[in-house]
Every structure is written in C-alpha cells, then in structure tokens.
Amino acid sequence: MTVLQQNQIDEFQLDGVVLLKGVFDDWIELLREGVDVNMKAPGPWGREYLGEDQSGRFFGDYCNWNRIDQYRRFMFDSPAGAIAADLMQSNSVRIFHEHVLVKEPGTDKITPWHHDQPYYCVDGRQVCSMWIPLDPVGIDTCPEFIAGSHDWGRWFLPRKFSGVDYDHTDTALESMPDIDNNRADYDIRHWSLEPGDAIAFHYLTIHSAPSNLSATHSRRGFAARWLGDDAVYAQRSGETSPPFPGLDQRLKPGDALVAEEFPLVFERAGEN
C-alpha cells in the first residue's frame, strides 16, 4: 500500500528531510496523554537538560514505548510504520525507539547542530525519524534541517545537548562545522507546523532546534525512529545513545537488528 505521494518519497531520498502535513491528526491527543504520563513518571533514561542558570524547562526521555500504553499504541497501530516503509523504500519496518523532547515556555536552551546516526548502534541507509509536534510551532521555533547533509559522506562527533562532544576515538568522526556563522552556505529547512504534521528525516541529516521563548506555549515533540531492511548492529568507539544494555552480548557488528528491543511493526504483503 502506498501511503505517500511519490514526490514526498523522492524529496526524502534526495534531501534527507521532508515535511508531511496532517498525517497524524488522529493521534495527537493520544500522544499528548502519553507525554503527560512520561513527564510525571520518567523512565530510567529521563533527564532535565538545563543548568541552574538557565530558564524554563527542557525535558527529554526515550525508550518508553514498552511501558507507556499511549506510545505503544502509536508505534504499532498508527500509519507511521507504513509511512516509514515508503520513505525508506523498505519492505519491513522495526521500531528503533521513541524520543520525547519538551521545551516549556521561556526555555532559552538551544539544541546544538548534530546528526543522529553516530550516536546510534545502527549502520545502514534505510533509517528514518519522524518528529511530530504536539503543539503549534512557529517557523522561528521549528527545528532546522540541512537538506542533503545525509549524503555528504561525512560523520560528525556526537554531541551532548550541553554542546560538548562525546568522547569517541574513531578518527573518521569530524567536529561539527560552524553552521550558525555560515548559514548562507547551507540549504536550511524549517516550517510553521501544526499538531498532526511530521518532519521525516534520515539519521544522517544534520539538524538543530532553537530555544522556546514563547511565554505561553510549550514545544512538545514526539520523535518516532524506525529501522528498515538494511539496518544492522554497529559498535561505536564510545558511548551510544540510547545505550540498550546487554545488546552487545547478543548481537555482533553486521547482524540484523532482530531483537526484542526492535519489534517488527510493518511488513509488505508477500515479503518474508
């Protein structure tokens, strides 16, 4: 079943990022309920990203789909898996994880430029994230994405949201260039968003997120991250995020990511 228009699939493949309007309109209230549950009872990886001298609240958590029913229902029952299959041109789709990031009103913290795959225990090209706003997002507070950066052939050091690089020994990883002081050199995409929209992007697409200086509106974002046919287990030269404890005892580099942590949610009819 084709869920998307061909031009949307082509845009994702070419640019590494595409805006999908209104694809999750029927799922926003459920996700809001789930985020409320999550913020009241964070999981083991939940954290607050702000220091004592910073204003607002920046909450993050991930890997809670198996304990928060609302998240589970979205990941398994929404059209997200089928949409990811079309975008990735994959016959099968597995959950990698979900990631919730909330910047409450008056949060001046900026999320630094980064791309996600160097953080992850994943190699492969058929990978996809969907960032879904649960509140209206103006263009000045929308996450920003550099079109085409997934095909630069360059991998950058993963960065903590404090702006400090992870400690990795892989010499192929570069420091992130100074994008903010050279914005005209890049094709930076951002939009005005409504709840129900989604920004789909490749794990290697470079992105950032501005502060939320609204006095009244939170910016609650739910990210669903997906694995396609060619995704395999990778060992990195430093810490990974999420960590998936014990996975390295069950998988070796190059193994398909077939594990209880990554359940199958979509498979095209007639495919094994």
C-alpha positions as CSV (number, residue, x, y, z in Angstrom):
1,M,0.0,0.0,0.0
2,T,1.4,3.4,-1.0
3,V,0.7,5.9,1.8
4,L,2.6,8.9,0.4
5,Q,2.9,10.7,-2.9
6,Q,5.9,9.8,-5.0
7,N,7.2,13.4,-4.8
8,Q,7.3,13.1,-1.0
9,I,9.3,9.9,-1.2
10,D,11.7,11.4,-3.7
11,E,12.2,14.5,-1.5
12,F,13.1,12.4,1.5
13,Q,15.5,10.3,-0.6
14,L,17.1,13.4,-2.2
15,D,17.1,15.9,0.6
16,G,17.1,13.6,3.7
17,V,14.1,15.6,5.1
18,V,10.5,16.2,4.1
19,L,7.5,17.8,5.7
20,L,4.4,15.7,5.9
21,K,1.2,17.7,6.6
22,G,-1.6,16.3,8.7
23,V,-0.5,12.7,8.6
24,F,-1.1,12.1,12.3
25,D,-4.1,14.4,13.1
26,D,-6.0,11.5,14.7
27,W,-3.1,10.5,17.0
28,I,-2.2,13.8,18.7
29,E,-4.4,13.6,21.8
30,L,-3.1,10.1,22.5
31,L,0.5,11.2,22.2
32,R,-0.2,14.2,24.5
33,E,-1.7,11.8,27.1
34,G,1.5,9.7,26.8
35,V,3.8,12.6,27.2
36,D,1.9,13.7,30.4
37,V,2.3,10.2,31.8
38,N,6.0,10.2,30.8
39,M,6.8,13.6,32.4
40,K,5.1,12.6,35.6
41,A,6.9,9.3,35.7
42,P,10.2,9.5,33.7
43,G,11.9,6.3,32.6
44,P,15.5,5.3,33.5
45,W,16.9,7.5,30.8
46,G,14.8,10.6,31.5
47,R,16.6,13.8,32.2
48,E,16.4,17.5,32.6
49,Y,18.8,19.3,30.2
50,L,19.0,22.8,31.8
51,G,21.6,24.1,34.2
52,E,20.9,26.2,37.3
53,D,21.5,29.4,35.5
54,Q,19.2,28.6,32.5
55,S,15.5,29.5,32.3
56,G,12.5,27.3,31.5
57,R,12.5,23.5,31.4
58,F,14.0,21.1,28.8
59,F,12.8,17.6,29.4
60,G,13.9,14.5,27.5
61,D,13.3,10.8,27.7
62,Y,13.4,7.8,25.4
63,C,12.8,4.0,25.1
64,N,9.4,4.1,26.9
65,W,7.1,2.6,24.3
66,N,7.0,-0.7,26.1
67,R,5.8,0.8,29.4
68,I,3.6,3.7,28.2
69,D,0.5,2.4,26.5
70,Q,-0.2,5.5,24.5
71,Y,3.3,5.3,22.9
72,R,2.9,1.6,22.2
73,R,-0.4,2.1,20.5
74,F,1.0,4.9,18.3
75,M,4.1,2.9,17.3
76,F,2.1,-0.3,16.5
77,D,-1.3,0.9,15.3
78,S,-0.7,4.3,13.6
79,P,0.2,4.6,9.9
80,A,3.7,5.6,10.9
81,G,5.3,2.3,10.1
82,A,3.8,2.2,6.7
83,I,4.9,5.8,6.0
84,A,8.4,4.9,7.1
85,A,8.4,1.9,4.8
86,D,7.5,4.2,1.8
87,L,10.1,6.8,2.7
88,M,12.9,4.3,3.3
89,Q,11.8,2.2,0.3
90,S,11.9,-0.8,2.7
91,N,9.8,-3.9,2.8
92,S,9.9,-4.2,6.6
93,V,10.0,-1.7,9.4
94,R,11.1,-2.2,13.0
95,I,10.9,0.2,16.0
96,F,14.3,1.6,16.9
97,H,13.0,3.8,19.7
98,E,10.8,6.8,20.5
99,H,12.3,10.0,21.9
100,V,10.3,12.8,23.7
101,L,11.8,16.3,23.9
102,V,9.8,19.1,25.7
103,K,10.9,22.7,25.8
104,E,8.4,24.5,28.1
105,P,7.7,28.3,27.8
106,G,10.6,30.5,28.3
107,T,13.3,27.8,27.7
108,D,16.3,29.5,26.3
109,K,18.3,26.3,25.7
110,I,19.3,25.7,22.1
111,T,19.8,22.2,20.8
112,P,23.2,22.1,19.1
113,W,23.7,21.1,15.4
114,H,24.2,17.3,15.2
115,H,23.1,14.3,13.3
116,D,21.8,11.1,15.0
117,Q,23.4,8.1,13.4
118,P,26.8,8.5,15.1
119,Y,25.0,8.3,18.5
120,Y,23.3,5.0,17.5
121,C,24.3,1.3,17.4
122,V,23.0,1.3,13.8
123,D,24.6,1.1,10.4
124,G,22.5,1.2,7.2
125,R,20.9,3.6,4.8
126,Q,17.2,2.6,5.3
127,V,16.6,4.6,8.5
128,C,14.1,7.3,9.3
129,S,13.0,9.5,12.2
130,M,9.6,11.4,12.4
131,W,9.5,14.5,14.6
132,I,5.8,15.1,15.5
133,P,4.9,18.4,17.1
134,L,2.2,18.1,19.8
135,D,1.7,21.9,19.9
136,P,1.6,24.6,17.2
137,V,5.2,25.5,16.2
138,G,6.1,28.8,14.6
139,I,8.8,28.9,12.0
140,D,11.1,30.7,14.5
141,T,10.9,27.8,16.9
142,C,10.8,24.9,14.5
143,P,13.8,22.5,14.4
144,E,16.0,23.2,11.4
145,F,17.5,20.7,9.0
146,I,20.2,20.9,6.4
147,A,18.9,19.4,3.2
148,G,21.2,17.0,1.5
149,S,23.6,16.6,4.5
150,H,22.7,12.9,4.8
151,D,24.6,12.4,1.6
152,W,27.8,14.4,2.4
153,G,29.6,11.2,3.2
154,R,30.8,12.8,6.5
155,W,30.1,11.6,10.0
156,F,30.4,14.1,12.9
157,L,31.2,13.6,16.5
158,P,28.0,13.1,18.5
159,R,27.4,16.0,20.9
160,K,25.7,16.2,24.2
161,F,22.9,18.7,24.3
162,S,25.1,20.7,26.6
163,G,27.2,21.3,23.5
164,V,30.1,19.1,24.5
165,D,31.3,16.4,22.1
166,Y,31.1,12.8,23.2
167,D,34.5,11.0,23.9
168,H,34.9,8.9,20.8
169,T,38.2,7.5,19.4
170,D,37.1,7.0,15.9
171,T,39.3,9.2,13.8
172,A,36.8,9.3,10.9
173,L,34.4,11.4,13.1
174,E,34.8,15.1,12.5
175,S,33.9,18.1,14.6
176,M,30.7,19.8,13.5
177,P,31.4,22.9,11.3
178,D,30.3,26.3,12.4
179,I,26.9,26.3,10.8
180,D,25.3,29.2,12.6
181,N,28.0,31.7,11.5
182,N,27.8,30.4,7.9
183,R,24.1,29.8,7.4
184,A,24.1,31.1,3.8
185,D,26.3,28.2,2.9
186,Y,23.6,25.7,3.7
187,D,20.1,24.8,2.5
188,I,18.4,25.1,5.9
189,R,14.8,23.9,6.0
190,H,12.2,24.8,8.6
191,W,8.5,25.4,8.6
192,S,5.4,26.5,10.6
193,L,3.8,23.4,12.0
194,E,0.5,22.2,13.4
195,P,-0.1,19.2,15.6
196,G,-0.5,16.2,13.3
197,D,2.2,17.3,10.9
198,A,5.5,15.4,10.9
199,I,9.1,16.2,9.8
200,A,10.6,12.9,8.5
201,F,14.4,12.9,8.2
202,H,17.3,10.5,7.8
203,Y,19.5,9.6,10.7
204,L,22.4,11.4,9.0
205,T,20.6,14.6,8.3
206,I,22.1,17.4,10.3
207,H,19.6,19.3,12.4
208,S,19.3,21.7,15.4
209,A,16.4,23.2,17.4
210,P,16.1,26.8,18.7
211,S,15.0,27.9,22.1
212,N,11.3,28.3,23.0
213,L,11.0,31.8,24.2
214,S,7.2,31.8,24.0
215,A,5.7,33.0,27.3
216,T,2.7,30.7,26.9
217,H,3.2,27.7,24.7
218,S,5.3,24.5,25.2
219,R,7.0,22.8,22.4
220,R,6.3,19.1,22.9
221,G,7.9,16.9,20.3
222,F,7.5,13.2,19.9
223,A,10.1,11.5,17.7
224,A,9.4,8.0,16.3
225,R,12.6,6.3,15.0
226,W,12.5,3.4,12.5
227,L,14.7,0.7,11.1
228,G,14.5,-0.7,7.5
229,D,15.7,-3.7,5.7
230,D,19.4,-2.9,5.6
231,A,19.8,-1.7,9.2
232,V,22.4,-3.7,11.1
233,Y,24.1,-3.6,14.5
234,A,27.1,-1.4,14.8
235,Q,29.6,-0.9,17.6
236,R,30.9,2.6,18.1
237,S,34.2,3.9,19.5
238,G,32.5,5.5,22.5
239,E,29.2,5.6,24.3
240,T,25.9,5.2,22.4
241,S,22.6,6.9,23.0
242,P,20.3,5.1,23.7
243,P,22.6,2.6,25.3
244,F,20.5,-0.7,25.0
245,P,22.3,-2.5,27.8
246,G,23.3,-6.1,27.0
247,L,22.7,-5.8,23.3
248,D,26.4,-6.3,22.6
249,Q,26.2,-9.7,24.3
250,R,23.5,-10.9,21.8
251,L,24.5,-9.2,18.5
252,K,27.8,-8.8,16.7
253,P,28.6,-6.0,14.2
254,G,26.8,-6.5,10.9
255,D,23.9,-8.6,12.5
256,A,20.4,-7.6,11.5
257,L,18.7,-5.7,14.3
258,V,16.4,-8.6,15.2
259,A,15.9,-8.4,18.9
260,E,13.1,-7.8,21.4
261,E,14.1,-4.2,21.7
262,F,13.3,-3.7,18.0
263,P,9.9,-5.3,17.2
264,L,8.6,-5.6,13.7
265,V,5.7,-3.3,13.1
266,F,5.2,-3.4,9.3
267,E,5.9,-5.9,6.5
268,R,4.7,-5.6,3.0
269,A,2.4,-8.4,1.9
270,G,4.3,-11.3,0.3
271,E,7.6,-10.4,1.9
272,N,9.4,-12.6,4.4
